[in-house]
Amino acid sequence: MKPTTRQWLEIATEDLDTAQAMSDGGRYLYAGFGAQESAEKALRAVIQEGVRVPPKIHDLETLAERAGLDDAALAGRLRILSLDYLGARYPEERASLRKSTDKAKAMELMGTALEVVAWATRRLRSTTS
């Protein structure tokens, strides 16, 4: 595995740990934000290993497509993760998103990120073995 690929994967894991810490502290909106960051970096790791520089975008669906993720159900959950991430960044959406993001929603978003990190790890192991 390339050193940069390994770094992307390590950061993805750190972001997921941070999302969990935010959730444990009741900061559910930030837990979702960290979950998106984690999924994004895991997808970047796969793209990086494939001899390409990952694009500087945050759209998880596009990154998933470029990484070769072919799980339609997971891709659908990535769309939700991306939308929540964008909403958390802008004041006009943030207030309503904060109200609708509880512990259960944060756990769901973190579960999606965990699936992506696990997929990326498996994918990278299979391509570097």
N, C-alpha and C positions, 0 to 999 in steps of 0.2 A: 504494500500500500504506500502510495506517495506520502511524503511528510505533510503536505498541505491538506490532503484528503483526511489524514489522521487528525489534523488540527480542527478541521470542520466538524468531524464526528465528536471530538472531545468537547468542543464548544456547544454542540447540540445537546450533549448530555448535561453539561453545566447549566444551560438554559432550562432544561427540563427540571433539574434539581431546584433551580431558582423559582420556577413556576410552582413547584410543590411547596416551597417555603412561603411563597406569597399566599397560596391557598390555606396553608396551616395557620397563617396570621390573619385570615379573613379578608385578604386583599384579592378577591376573586377576579376582578377585572384585570389586574396585573398577572394573575395566574394564567388567564387566557392569552394575554399578550406574550408572556414567556413561552407558552406552549406553541404559539405560532412561530416565534423565533427559533425554537428547537426544531420544529418540523422543517423550516426553511433551510437551516444549516445542515440537517441530515441529507436533504435533497441535493444541496450544493456539494456535499461530499461525494455523492454518486456521480454527479456531473463532472466534477473535478477529476475523478479517477478515470473517467472516460476520455481523457486527453482534451478536455475542453475547459475553458475558463467559465465559471458559472456567471450567467448574466446578472447585472445589478438591478434586479427586480424583486418584488416581494410577493408576487402572485403565486401562491402555492400550486394552483392547477397547472400553470405554465411550467413551473419548475418540475412538477411531478411528471409531466409529459416529456420534458427534455431528459429527465432521469430514467425514463422507461418504466415508470410505475403504471401497471396495467390493471389495477384493482379498481373497478368503477365505484364500488361502495365507499372505499377509502377516499377516492378522489372527490366524491360528493361531500364527505365530511371535511375535507381540506377546504372546500369552498366556504363552508360555515366558519371554519377557523380563520380564513382570510378576511371574511366580512367582519367578524368580531374584532380582528386586529385593526382593520381600517377604522372601524367605529370608535375604538378606544383612543385613537389619535386626534379626533376632531371634537371640539366642544359641543357642537350642535347634535351630535349623536351620542356622546359620552354619557350624558345624564341618564338617558333612557336605557342605554346598554348596561350601565352600572346597576340599575334597578332590576334588570332581567338576568343578570349574571350572578347566580347564587353558587353555593358549594357544589351542587349536583352538576350545574352547567360547567363549572371550572373543571370538575373531575372528568366530564365527558370530553372537553377540549384537550385536557392533558392526556387522556387515553388515546385520542387521535394522534397526538404528537408522539406518544410512546410507540404506537403502531408504526409510524413512519420511521422512527429511529431504529426499531427492530428490523423493519424491511431493509433499510439502508445498510445496516450491519450485515444482514444475511447476504444481500446483494454484493457487498464489497468483499466478503469472505469467499463467495463463489467465484468472483472474477480475479481474485488475487491468489487463489489456491493452485 
